Amino acid sequence: MTSFRFLHAADIHLDSPLRGLAGQEGAAVARVRTATRDALDTLVGLAIEEEVNFLVIAGDLYDGDWRDYKTGLFFAAQMGRLNKEGIPVYLLHGNHDAESQITRRLDLPDNVHVFGSRKPETFALDKLKVALHGQSFRQRDITHNLVPNYPGPVSGVFNIGVLHTGLGGMGGHENYAPCAIEDLTNKGYDYWALGHVHQAGVLREKPHVVFPGNLQGRHARETGAKGASLATVEDGDIVELATVPCDVVRWAVLPVSLADAERFGEVIDRIHDAVETAVTEADGRLLACRIVLQGRTAVHDQLIASEDRMLAEARAGALGLGDEVAWVEKVVINTRPEVDAETLAKREDAIGELQRLLQEATRDDALLAQIEDDIGKLVRQLPHEVRGDINDSVLKAAVDGDYAALIGEVSPYLSARLTAQGD
């Protein structure tokens, strides 16, 4: 009976810049900055500890062009650790590390085998009776289905297909190398080692179609445990498939209800409680979190008027738990005032007048044209990557050219600022 084990990883994005770190310092921030390297180090250590027979990396090892040679040197050193233990690595280039983007190259240890980009390539492990089939991306935008050109399964061995694909645009990812799951299952392989989608999932069994997810979450949209898939094969069948965490920083979005909160101090207390609870669920890893304040509360106007203080208080509370226990990336204020906009508009004072002006502004064609002239030109000068990946609702409205929505987005802030000062 032939038995073996292998690790399947993808989307390492080595040295990818994590978001929300600008201007921040401290031990926790330093830990976040090196998270992708530490996650790869963990993966390699796991491969050695588990004595796997080989490692598959299904694309996006890098994150585009290297800033310097240190990125490549670090990867080469990690592969050297595996080479010393006799563990081969089968590497496929995805959209982020396509050949046209990697301008600096270093020779890798002999145990690293890279799938070619001109056509599908097969690597055979005769002793294990395994065949791995794959094709690297030649350029970033692969818009055609690569699967039909993959070779048929090799008879009498365990066939693994390695592919970087959006599989129909799963999880909002770009649909590179598009294909249907039926294309994969009908190929006759035993296991499809996929990459590109950052959310882990076993889409089918017999044959197995698996996304391991990315190795390390890089921002607040990549929450929860991140890692690789560890497969155990006996006599041609997968008898166990486990998800093994490799992340060293665990991202979380923490909703904090402020319903019935009457004082600013209560807000701080509830944030601290939420962070402490999440720390216990991070399995000893550094917790990186985004806090979302929500609910109807009497302190809404104070929160809107003191966003910087709110973030500072949240970060101070996280630091109070220890140097590398928790770090707050952002505090999002999604609360609502106890008094709604229509009620404010009925007031016979400056607050009521402002509210009425804001309501009328969304229908003022001359004002909308002026905003287009003042803001539209600036927005169009933003880099494409900024305009294509926006979380802030105000900036998104400006980028979309929806200036009525832009006024609607800033109106609560203006009202809250004036209300907080007036009250």
C-alpha positions in Angstrom: 0.0 0.0 0.0 1.4 3.4 -1.0 0.9 6.2 1.6 2.1 9.7 1.7 1.3 13.2 3.0 1.5 16.6 1.4 0.9 20.2 2.2 -1.1 22.4 -0.1 -0.7 26.2 0.3 -1.4 29.2 -1.8 -1.5 33.0 -1.8 1.4 33.6 0.5 1.9 37.2 -0.8 5.4 37.3 0.7 6.3 40.8 1.9 2.9 42.2 0.9 2.2 45.4 2.7 -0.5 45.0 5.3 -3.0 47.9 5.5 -3.7 50.3 8.3 0.0 50.6 9.5 0.8 54.1 8.2 2.4 56.2 11.0 1.9 53.5 13.6 4.7 52.1 15.8 5.2 49.6 18.6 5.8 45.9 19.0 2.4 44.8 17.8 2.7 46.9 14.6 6.2 45.5 13.9 4.7 42.0 14.3 2.0 42.8 11.8 4.6 44.1 9.3 6.5 40.8 9.3 3.4 38.6 9.4 3.7 37.2 5.9 7.3 36.1 6.4 6.5 34.6 9.8 3.6 32.7 8.3 5.9 31.2 5.6 8.4 30.3 8.3 5.6 28.5 10.2 4.5 26.6 7.1 8.0 25.4 6.5 8.4 24.4 10.1 5.1 22.5 9.9 6.2 20.6 6.8 9.4 19.5 8.5 7.6 18.6 11.8 4.9 16.6 10.0 7.5 15.0 7.8 5.4 15.6 4.7 6.6 14.1 1.4 6.2 17.3 -0.6 4.7 20.8 -0.6 2.5 22.4 -3.3 2.3 26.2 -3.6 -0.6 27.0 -6.0 0.3 30.6 -6.9 0.8 34.1 -5.6 3.9 33.3 -3.6 4.9 36.9 -4.1 2.9 40.2 -4.4 4.2 41.6 -7.6 7.7 43.0 -8.2 10.1 42.7 -5.3 11.1 46.0 -3.6 14.6 44.5 -3.3 16.4 41.1 -3.2 15.6 40.5 0.4 12.2 39.0 -0.5 13.7 36.4 -2.8 16.6 35.7 -0.4 14.1 35.0 2.4 12.1 32.6 0.2 15.3 30.9 -1.0 16.4 30.4 2.6 13.1 28.8 3.6 13.3 26.5 0.7 16.8 25.6 1.7 15.4 24.4 5.1 13.1 22.0 3.2 15.9 20.9 0.8 18.0 19.9 3.8 15.2 17.6 5.0 14.6 16.2 1.5 11.2 17.7 1.0 10.5 18.8 -2.6 8.4 21.9 -3.5 6.1 22.2 -6.5 5.5 25.9 -7.2 3.1 27.5 -9.6 3.1 31.3 -10.5 -0.2 33.1 -10.2 -1.4 36.5 -11.3 0.6 38.4 -8.6 3.9 36.7 -9.4 3.5 36.2 -13.2 6.7 36.1 -15.2 6.1 39.5 -16.6 6.0 41.0 -13.1 8.9 39.4 -11.4 11.8 41.5 -12.6 14.4 40.1 -10.2 15.2 36.4 -10.0 17.4 34.3 -7.9 18.4 30.6 -8.3 16.4 28.5 -6.0 17.5 25.2 -4.3 17.3 22.0 -6.4 14.2 20.8 -4.4 12.0 23.6 -5.9 10.3 22.7 -9.1 8.4 25.5 -11.0 5.6 24.8 -13.4 6.3 26.3 -16.8 4.0 29.0 -18.3 4.0 28.2 -22.0 2.0 25.0 -21.6 1.0 22.6 -18.8 3.8 20.6 -17.3 3.9 17.3 -15.4 6.2 16.4 -12.5 6.3 12.7 -11.6 7.2 11.3 -8.2 7.8 7.7 -9.2 8.4 6.3 -5.7 5.2 7.7 -4.3 3.2 7.0 -7.6 2.2 10.7 -7.9 1.9 13.0 -10.9 1.5 16.8 -10.5 0.1 18.8 -13.4 0.1 22.5 -13.6 0.7 25.7 -15.6 2.0 29.0 -14.3 0.6 32.4 -15.4 2.7 33.9 -18.1 1.1 37.3 -17.5 -1.2 38.8 -14.9 -4.4 38.7 -16.8 -5.2 35.1 -17.9 -8.7 35.3 -19.2 -9.1 31.9 -20.8 -9.7 28.5 -19.3 -6.4 26.6 -18.8 -7.9 23.3 -17.8 -8.7 21.8 -21.3 -5.0 21.8 -22.1 -4.0 20.0 -19.0 -2.9 16.4 -19.8 -5.1 13.5 -19.0 -4.5 11.6 -15.8 -1.5 9.2 -15.6 -2.8 5.7 -15.1 -2.0 3.9 -11.9 -0.9 7.0 -9.9 -2.4 9.7 -7.7 -3.0 12.7 -10.0 -2.8 16.3 -8.6 -3.9 19.3 -10.7 -2.3 22.6 -9.6 -4.2 25.7 -10.8 -4.5 29.4 -10.0 -8.1 30.3 -10.8 -11.0 32.6 -9.9 -13.4 29.7 -10.6 -16.2 32.0 -11.7 -15.2 35.0 -9.5 -15.6 33.3 -6.1 -15.5 35.6 -3.1 -15.3 38.7 -5.3 -11.9 37.8 -6.7 -10.9 38.6 -10.3 -12.0 35.7 -12.5 -8.5 34.8 -13.8 -8.1 31.5 -15.6 -11.9 31.1 -15.5 -13.3 27.6 -15.4 -16.3 25.6 -14.0 -16.0 23.1 -11.2 -17.2 20.5 -13.7 -14.1 21.2 -15.8 -12.1 20.1 -12.8 -14.1 17.1 -11.7 -14.3 15.7 -15.3 -10.6 15.8 -15.8 -10.0 12.6 -14.0 -7.5 13.8 -11.4 -7.7 12.8 -7.7 -7.0 16.2 -6.2 -7.2 19.8 -7.4 -4.8 22.1 -5.5 -6.2 25.5 -6.2 -5.1 29.1 -5.4 -6.3 32.7 -5.8 -9.4 32.6 -3.6 -8.4 33.7 -0.1 -11.2 31.9 1.7 -10.4 28.3 2.4 -12.9 25.6 1.3 -13.3 22.0 0.1 -15.6 22.4 -2.8 -15.9 18.8 -3.8 -14.7 15.4 -2.6 -13.7 12.4 -4.8 -12.2 14.1 -6.6 -11.2 16.7 -4.0 -11.3 20.4 -5.2 -9.6 22.5 -2.5 -8.8 26.1 -1.9 -6.5 26.4 1.2 -7.1 30.1 1.4 -4.2 32.5 2.0 -1.5 31.8 4.5 -1.8 35.0 6.4 -4.7 37.5 6.6 -3.6 40.9 5.5 -6.5 43.2 6.3 -9.9 43.3 8.0 -11.6 41.5 5.0 -9.5 38.4 5.6 -10.6 37.4 9.1 -10.3 34.2 11.0 -7.7 31.4 10.9 -5.5 31.2 7.8 -3.2 28.4 6.8 -2.7 25.4 4.5 -4.3 22.0 3.8 -2.6 18.9 5.0 -3.6 15.8 3.0 -3.0 12.1 3.9 -3.3 9.6 1.1 -3.4 5.9 1.4 -3.7 3.5 -1.5 -4.9 6.2 -3.9 -7.5 7.7 -1.6 -7.5 10.8 0.6 -8.2 9.4 4.1 -7.7 12.7 5.9 -7.7 16.4 4.9 -7.0 18.9 7.7 -6.7 22.6 7.8 -3.6 23.7 9.6 -3.3 27.3 10.7 0.0 29.1 9.8 -1.0 32.7 10.5 0.8 34.6 13.2 -1.7 37.6 13.2 -5.4 36.8 13.4 -7.7 39.4 11.9 -11.2 40.0 13.3 -14.0 42.5 12.9 -15.6 43.2 16.2 -19.2 44.6 16.3 -19.8 46.5 19.5 -23.4 47.4 20.3 -23.9 50.8 22.0 -27.6 50.5 22.4 -28.6 52.3 25.6 -25.1 53.6 26.1 -25.5 57.0 27.9 -21.9 58.0 28.6 -18.6 58.1 26.6 -17.0 56.0 29.3 -19.5 53.2 28.6 -18.3 53.1 25.0 -14.7 52.6 26.1 -15.7 49.8 28.5 -17.6 47.9 25.8 -14.8 48.2 23.4 -12.3 46.8 25.9 -14.7 43.9 26.7 -15.0 43.1 23.0 -11.3 43.1 22.4 -10.6 41.0 25.5 -13.1 38.4 24.4 -11.6 38.3 20.9 -8.1 37.8 22.3 -9.1 34.6 23.9 -10.4 33.3 20.5 -7.2 34.2 18.6 -5.4 31.0 19.8 -2.4 32.9 21.2 -1.8 34.9 18.1 -1.7 38.6 17.9 -5.2 39.9 17.4 -5.5 42.6 14.7 -9.0 44.0 14.8 -11.4 46.5 13.3 -14.0 47.7 15.8 -17.5 48.6 14.4 -19.6 50.6 16.8 -23.3 50.3 16.1 -26.8 50.9 17.5 -28.8 53.9 18.4 -27.2 55.8 21.3 -27.2 59.1 23.1 -23.5 59.5 22.6 -23.6 59.2 18.8 -22.8 62.9 18.2 -19.9 62.8 20.7 -18.5 59.8 18.8 -18.7 61.4 15.4 -17.1 64.6 16.8 -14.1 62.7 18.4 -13.1 59.9 16.0 -9.4 60.4 16.7 -9.9 60.2 20.4 -12.0 57.1 20.0 -9.3 55.3 18.0 -6.6 56.4 20.5 -8.7 55.1 23.4 -9.2 51.7 21.7 -5.5 51.3 20.9 -4.6 52.3 24.5 -6.9 49.6 25.8 -5.3 47.0 23.5 -1.9 48.0 24.6 -3.0 47.6 28.2 -3.4 43.8 27.5 0.3 43.5 26.6 2.9 44.4 23.9 1.9 41.8 21.3 -1.6 40.8 22.4 -4.0 43.0 20.4 -3.8 45.9 17.9 -6.7 48.0 16.7 -6.5 48.9 13.0 -9.6 51.1 12.9 -12.7 52.1 14.7 -15.8 52.4 12.4 -18.7 54.5 13.8 -21.9 53.1 12.4 -24.1 54.3 15.3 -27.3 56.3 14.9 -28.5 59.3 17.0 -31.5 58.9 19.3 -33.0 61.9 17.4 -33.4 61.3 13.6 -32.7 63.8 10.9 -36.3 64.7 10.3 -36.8 65.6 13.9 -33.6 67.7 13.8 -34.9 69.5 10.7 -37.9 70.8 12.7 -35.7 72.6 15.2 -35.8 76.4 15.0 -32.1 77.0 15.5 -28.8 76.6 13.6 -28.9 72.8 13.9 -32.3 72.7 12.3 -31.3 75.2 9.6 -28.2 73.1 8.8 -30.3 69.9 8.5 -32.8 71.6 6.1 -29.9 72.9 4.0 -28.3 69.5 3.8 -31.6 67.9 2.7 -32.1 70.5 0.0 -28.5 70.2 -1.2 -29.0 66.8 -2.6 -31.5 68.3 -5.1 -29.5 71.4 -5.9 -28.2 71.0 -9.5 -25.9 74.0 -9.3 -24.3 72.8 -6.1 -23.8 69.3 -7.5 -22.2 70.7 -10.5 -19.8 72.8 -8.3 -18.9 69.6 -6.4 -18.2 67.9 -9.7 -15.9 70.7 -10.7 -14.1 70.9 -7.4 -13.9 67.2 -6.3 -14.4 65.3 -9.5 -11.1 66.4 -11.0 -9.2 65.4 -7.9 -10.8 62.0 -7.7 -10.0 61.2 -11.4 -6.3 61.7 -10.6 -6.3 58.9 -8.0 -4.3 55.8 -9.0 -6.4 53.0 -10.5 -5.6 50.6 -7.6 -6.9 53.2 -5.1 -10.1 53.8 -7.0 -10.7 50.1 -7.4 -10.4 49.1 -3.8 -12.3 51.5 -1.6 -13.8 50.8 1.8 -14.7 54.4 2.8 -18.3 55.2 1.8 -17.6 58.9 1.4 -14.7 58.3 -1.0 -16.6 55.7 -2.9 -19.5 58.1 -3.5 -17.0 60.6 -4.8 -15.2 58.1 -7.0 -18.6 56.9 -8.4 -19.6 60.5 -9.2 -22.7 60.2 -7.0 -22.5 63.6 -5.4 -26.0 63.5 -4.0 -25.0 60.3 -2.1 -21.7 62.1 -1.1 -23.7 64.9 0.5 -25.9 62.2 2.2 -22.8 60.5 3.6 -21.2 63.7 5.1 -24.5 65.2 6.4 -24.6 63.1 9.6 -21.0 64.1 10.3 -21.7 67.8 9.9 -24.9 67.6 11.9 -23.2 65.6 14.7 -20.3 68.1 14.9 -22.7 71.0 15.3 -25.0 69.2 17.6 -22.1 68.1 19.8 -20.9 71.7 20.1 -24.4 73.2 20.5 -25.4 70.8 23.2 
